[in-house]
Amino acid sequence: MPLLHTCRLLVGCLTALLVASAGGASPIAARPMPVQEASVLPQAATPADFALVAESANLRLAVNQKNAQFLVVDKRSGKQWFSNPQNLQGSKLPPTLQQQLQAAFSLNFTDRQRQVIKLTNNIWEKTTAQYTPVDGGVRVDYHILNQNISFALIYRITDSYLEVTLPDDSIKEEADFHIVSISPMPFFGAAGDEEQGYLLLPDGSGALARFKKVHPEYLQGYNKPVYGPDTYSFEPTTDQPVAMPVFGMVVGADAYVGVVTKGEYDASISVSPSGYILNYNRTAPEFIYRRTALLPRGRGKSVQKIDAAYIPGVRQVRYIPLTGPEASYVGMARAYRDYLVHEVGVQPAAAVDSRLNLRLFMAIERKGLFFPDFVPMTTFAQAEEILRGLRQRGVTQFDVTLEGWEQHGYAGEYPHGIGPAGQLGGTSNLDQLTRYARQNDIPVYVLKDYLAIFKGDRSFSTRSDVLRGSNQLPIYDGRRTLLLNPVTAFQKFAGNDINQTAAYQPAGLELQRIADTILYDGNRGHALTREQFVQANLGIADDARKRYGQVRLQGSNVYALGHADVLTGVPVDSSRFPFSNDSVPFYELVVHGLVSYTGLLGNARSDPRVDFLRAVEYGTLPSFELTYRNSTDLRRTVYNQLYSAAYTDWVDAVAQEYQDVRLATIATQTQQMTNHEELASGVFRTTYADGTRVVVNYNATPYQATGAMVAAYGFAVMH
């Protein structure tokens, strides 16, 4: 690898004072930054105001010392990536918005009252910028004078990316003003209406917001916390998660993918289309330093309060330029996957047989007149009958997850492990079921939830063991369910139960609230940051994996990679924001071959034909949740998402889907998904590392593909 060349700067530091007024910015002139003459960028490659500070084999980094704006040049294509839009002279934008477009950062802060969040930047406020050379780039120390807030941003390049770091020890605050969030380079690569390209939203499976010359004025952009919000919803939601700390943009024949590499647990991803406040397409991370909470004030009223506690830690974001064939969402996914494999250390999935996932809902309790009524939906003997029926229909590669199999049924006594429900046949019938499964190579998993616990349980303390928000109130569903601190959950429940459950000889555990839940604990006795919450939760998963050799996790957050053998219920669609045009399998392009995954349940599809084809296109393992009794028996229970699940109604459909997709999705699970493309309107091709190509046709007419005819509303597998 060629050595990185860093140009000599002034010995010491160069300070420029940027002064902003209501009428516009008027920076004080600064002495020019000296550079090595031989390394100066050609005049044709960069504006004269930018001075080169670093150069690598593929990239150049330059800075405009007058306003702290940066330029990255991709030497492979000549593409110039500016930190801010250029040539704003003559713009019809109001002065305040013009100034905002020139900002090196956006900063949200609050005052001593901690009730109102205010936005500012280095142009709106009097700000000094002090430049210091570092290896591969430059450090800029910013000081906002009016609020007496200081912090630094370090800009470095390597052969393949620009890295922006916000050191934790550089942040200084005055007692009267507190940082809430910082977004470095909020307009990096911002593209106007005349450009062609799109923004990548890390929403669900992934979405594209294509640039439009003609567009409405949008009332809302996209801003979501990475891995999930601080607040917890006990009810199912259609809102899609941000499972990966990534964002990106394609402009013409070039692109970049942004990756939050440090501080991702306390970051949000912002994506704004042209038409939202400004006529520029832009995307950036936002680093959170303080949380907000709603404090109750009686009679249903509440007031917003910003937490006084500062969230420590280094923040860092990486911009990876892409050009040529790689300048697409596929190239972005490949670059992020390479980062996960080569730097994070995620290992590809083991070459094991992937299988159809059959979920059997066993039992639940409903509220009775005096005592709860036990509702048996599938006994252990009936579960064995279902397994036999599937094998008789040719389904040989499948595994089973038992839900609600313990005493009191689903969610009955979580997180206690109290053994198989006697009404389902007890230990003897469960032993018989698992014995039959082992004899026929059918792995049986049992569902566990170690974070949920119920009010009134005397084995825990509501004062010290449950999670609390910034308002110091327990996280509670309003009826009976509370959430445990994961450290407490392991010490009091999971550690013992993981070992004790082995007596029933399951193949492994499937764990809830691990890969889809990230919270913090505001309990002053055992506070946890969001990152600490995740690490403690993953410790439970790792312990189960060590005991059984494998573990399944519900959810899709990328921090679970390397800790799970299967992820269940990963997103296969986006939230369909008004400005996002297409849902794409960005998530699947990243993780396919790193972990096996299931998507939407086959018997829960709103449009069975389209949703089935999307499962094939996105490479998900088929999954069904069935019961022996009719799902109408679940009326008046808290488990109200199974509308059609009776085994007799679905067994033939399960067998048919297994045969249909065996070569398309089951056989390719350990292969990297290397390409995804639209061949024609409504026709998509997914390509895998071994050369397998799966073409899906969503149209009412057949499609002639190279080497095969794809039926209407059908798919074809080619090798």
Buried (B, 14 or more C-beta within 10 A) or exposed (E): EEEBBBBEBEEEEBBBBBBBEEEEBEBEEBEEBEBEEEBBBEEEBBBEBBBBBBBBBBBBBBBBBBBBBBBBBBBBBEBBBBBBBBEEEEEEBEEEBBBBBBBBBBBBBBBEEBEEBEEBBBBBBBBBBBBBBBEBBBBBBBBBEEBEBBBBBBBBBBEBBBBBBBBBEBBEBEEEBBBBBBBBBBBBBBBBBEBEBBBBBBBBBBBBBBBBEEBEEBEEBBEBBBBBBBEBEBEEEEEBBBBBBBBBBBBEBBBBBBBBBBBBBBBBBBBBBBBBEBBBBBBBBBBBBBBBBBBEEEEEEEEEBBBEBEBEBBBBBBBBBBBEEBBBBBBBBBBBBEBBBEEEEBEBBEEEEBBBBBBBBBBBBBEEEEEEEBBBBBBBBBBBBBBEBBBEBEBBBBBBBBBBBBBBBBBBBBBBBEBBBEBBBBEEBBBBBBEBBEEEEBBBBBBBBBBBBBEEBEEBEBEEBBBBBBBEBBBBBEEBBBBBBBBBBBEBBBBEBBEEBEEBBBBBBBBBBBBBBBBBBBBEEBEBBBBBBBBBBBBBBBBBBEBBEBBBBBBBBBBBBBBBBBBBBBBBBBBBBEBBBBBBBBBBBBBBBBBBBBBBBBBBBEEEEEBBBBBBBBBBBBBBBBBBBBBEBBEEBBBEEBEEBBBEBBBEEBBEBBEBBBEBBBBBBBBBBBBBEEBEEBBBBBBBBEEBBBBBBBBEEEBEBEEBEBEEBBBBBBE
